[in-house]
Amino acid sequence: MFSNLGDRLRKTFKNLSGRGRLSEDNIRDALREVRVALLEADVSLPVVKAFLERVRERAVGREVIDSLQPGQAVIKVVHDEMVSLMGAHNDSLNLAARAPVVILLAGLQGAGKTTTVGKLARYLAERERKSVTVVSADVYRPAAIDQLQRVAESVGAQFHPSTSDEDPVQIARGAVEAARRAGRDVLIVDTAGRLHVDEALMDEVRRIHQAVEPVETLFVVDSMTGQDAVNSARAFDEALPLTGVILTKTDGDARGGAALSLREVTGKPIKFLGIGEAMDALEPFHPDRVASRILGMGDVLSLVEDIERKVDREKAEKLATKVRKGRGFDLADFRDQLAQMEQMGGLAGMVDKLPGMGNLPGNVIDQVGNRQTRRIVAIIDSMTPQERAHPGIIRGSRKKRIALGSGTQVQDVNRLLKQFGQMQKMMKKMGNKKNMMRMMGQLRKGGMPGMGL
């Protein structure tokens, strides 16, 4: 997400950063480039105008002109105003109300609403430790109820049954009563979508809203629809008292205009981003972190949270003990590390969150992509347990067999063995307590060990 916008902005600011002094002309030229970048990202024109005016007022002020590093000061101004534009801080769900807390999801057809119900249920169960029931009030779309039942089973949420011949309002009301009797913490109500905003849809959603009195009413919208997403959010907000927005399919949106426009146009906070197809691909929307990623500053906080949540602590402890005792780091350990990285969005996903990595050429980032990771895993899987434990025995005939079994070339196997040798040396250094503490210190400061960031 935001890759096109980020690339344009970073090029613009790179020119500013090299100047010892800035004039109003320099700043005016830079802001003209920022304007073009935002418009190309499909940010609303009124939002672009208001944003640039606020940036211009601060950029020509003393905090920038008198700064020792005026180029960096301009970037900070743009960052701060971008954060303000998107809402300043994360607006979390209100889960303090009387149980069951009812969350109503509304939106147009095709936005990924039903899948989002499952992602949200999983998020609430895993991160908030809530018991969740889900119900479908979509009686129009074929198999919508069955789809939600399958989604609920996949994330371990309780499913409240409904049928297509029932009244949607009665379905929702019955689900609230059932969730209350069962002592559930949260009830998520999935409503019917339409291909466009129409009065029949709005009337039905209003009646459901009045019947269940949700604590949170969230509008689910496809980020790739750009300004249409903003317009439909505005239309829904006029019919329903929305409390927030969930932007879906952001992993496929290179522009990001919807995310930058929604808060300013509708006044409603973006609460979550859908960042992939997997059921755990939902993350809280943090304006400051998103702004940092757009400007190439990374997002170390989100990376740390990913690691704490998704890394298998028991496996990590065993590996750390093994390395500390000098028993070595083998290819089976390497494969486990790659599998855990995949759970965090792969190496490319991690690179996106590291400071300075936004400046890497696209071909370098591609080399650490998920496809490359899967190829490495396939090569390791084609080895025998003995070969994984003792890669030094892998010679000519073994390499040919491994390449054939993994659908790769012998040179791919050679490349992996060379990379693994370098990894072994790094792990041996990490086995030294002083080196490990130094690396951890670098990470806390926002850098990556050995990369000079």
Secondary structure as the mmCIF struct_conf table of DSSP 4:
data_model
#
loop_
_struct_conf.conf_type_id
_struct_conf.id
_struct_conf.beg_label_comp_id
_struct_conf.beg_label_asym_id
_struct_conf.beg_label_seq_id
_struct_conf.end_label_comp_id
_struct_conf.end_label_asym_id
_struct_conf.end_label_seq_id
HELX_RH_AL_P HELX_RH_AL_P1 SER A 3 SER A 17
TURN_TY1_P TURN_TY1_P1 GLY A 18 GLY A 18
BEND BEND1 GLY A 20 ARG A 21
HELX_RH_AL_P HELX_RH_AL_P2 GLU A 24 GLU A 40
TURN_TY1_P TURN_TY1_P2 ALA A 41 ASP A 42
HELX_RH_AL_P HELX_RH_AL_P3 LEU A 45 ALA A 59
TURN_TY1_P TURN_TY1_P3 VAL A 60 VAL A 60
BEND BEND2 GLY A 61 GLY A 61
HELX_RH_AL_P HELX_RH_AL_P4 ARG A 62 ILE A 65
TURN_TY1_P TURN_TY1_P4 ASP A 66 ASP A 66
BEND BEND3 LEU A 68 GLN A 69
HELX_RH_AL_P HELX_RH_AL_P5 PRO A 70 MET A 86
TURN_TY1_P TURN_TY1_P5 GLY A 87 GLY A 87
BEND BEND4 ALA A 88 HIS A 89
BEND BEND5 ALA A 97 PRO A 100
STRN STRN1 VAL A 101 GLY A 107
TURN_TY1_P TURN_TY1_P6 GLN A 109 GLY A 110
BEND BEND6 ALA A 111 ALA A 111
HELX_RH_AL_P HELX_RH_AL_P6 LYS A 113 ARG A 127
BEND BEND7 GLU A 128 GLU A 128
STRN STRN2 VAL A 132 SER A 136
BEND BEND8 TYR A 140 ARG A 141
TURN_TY1_P TURN_TY1_P7 PRO A 142 ALA A 143
HELX_RH_AL_P HELX_RH_AL_P7 ALA A 144 VAL A 155
TURN_TY1_P TURN_TY1_P8 GLY A 156 GLY A 156
STRN STRN3 GLN A 158 HIS A 160
TURN_TY1_P TURN_TY1_P9 SER A 164 ASP A 165
BEND BEND9 GLU A 166 GLU A 166
HELX_RH_AL_P HELX_RH_AL_P8 PRO A 168 ALA A 182
TURN_TY1_P TURN_TY1_P10 GLY A 183 GLY A 183
BEND BEND10 ASP A 185 ASP A 185
STRN STRN4 VAL A 186 ASP A 190
HELX_LH_PP_P HELX_LH_PP_P1 THR A 191 GLY A 193
BEND BEND11 LEU A 195 HIS A 196
HELX_RH_AL_P HELX_RH_AL_P9 GLU A 199 VAL A 212
BEND BEND12 VAL A 215 VAL A 215
STRN STRN5 GLU A 216 ASP A 222
HELX_RH_3T_P HELX_RH_3T_P1 SER A 223 THR A 225
TURN_TY1_P TURN_TY1_P11 GLY A 226 GLY A 226
HELX_RH_AL_P HELX_RH_AL_P10 GLN A 227 ALA A 239
BEND BEND13 LEU A 240 LEU A 240
STRN STRN6 GLY A 244 THR A 248
HELX_RH_3T_P HELX_RH_3T_P2 THR A 250 GLY A 252
BEND BEND14 ALA A 254 ARG A 255
HELX_RH_AL_P HELX_RH_AL_P11 GLY A 257 THR A 266
HELX_LH_PP_P HELX_LH_PP_P2 LYS A 268 PRO A 269
STRN STRN7 ILE A 270 GLY A 274
BEND BEND15 GLY A 276 ALA A 278
TURN_TY1_P TURN_TY1_P12 MET A 279 ASP A 280
STRN STRN8 LEU A 282 PRO A 284
HELX_RH_AL_P HELX_RH_AL_P12 PRO A 287 ILE A 294
TURN_TY1_P TURN_TY1_P13 LEU A 295 GLY A 296
HELX_RH_AL_P HELX_RH_AL_P13 VAL A 300 LYS A 310
BEND BEND16 VAL A 311 VAL A 311
HELX_RH_AL_P HELX_RH_AL_P14 ARG A 313 ARG A 324
TURN_TY1_P TURN_TY1_P14 LYS A 325 GLY A 326
HELX_RH_AL_P HELX_RH_AL_P15 LEU A 331 GLN A 343
TURN_TY1_P TURN_TY1_P15 MET A 344 GLY A 345
HELX_RH_AL_P HELX_RH_AL_P16 GLY A 346 VAL A 351
TURN_TY1_P TURN_TY1_P16 ASP A 352 LYS A 353
BEND BEND17 LEU A 354 LEU A 354
TURN_TY1_P TURN_TY1_P17 PRO A 355 GLY A 356
HELX_RH_3T_P HELX_RH_3T_P3 MET A 357 ASN A 359
BEND BEND18 LEU A 360 LEU A 360
HELX_RH_AL_P HELX_RH_AL_P17 GLY A 362 GLN A 367
TURN_TY1_P TURN_TY1_P18 VAL A 368 VAL A 368
BEND BEND19 GLY A 369 GLY A 369
HELX_RH_AL_P HELX_RH_AL_P18 ASN A 370 ASP A 381
TURN_TY1_P TURN_TY1_P19 SER A 382 SER A 382
BEND BEND20 MET A 383 MET A 383
HELX_RH_AL_P HELX_RH_AL_P19 PRO A 385 ALA A 389
HELX_RH_3T_P HELX_RH_3T_P4 PRO A 391 ILE A 393
HELX_RH_AL_P HELX_RH_AL_P20 GLY A 396 SER A 406
TURN_TY1_P TURN_TY1_P20 GLY A 407 GLY A 407
HELX_RH_AL_P HELX_RH_AL_P21 VAL A 410 MET A 430
TURN_TY1_P TURN_TY1_P21 GLY A 431 GLY A 431
BEND BEND21 ASN A 432 ASN A 432
HELX_RH_AL_P HELX_RH_AL_P22 LYS A 433 ARG A 444
TURN_TY1_P TURN_TY1_P22 LYS A 445 GLY A 446
TURN_TY1_P TURN_TY1_P23 PRO A 449 GLY A 450
BEND BEND22 MET A 451 MET A 451
#
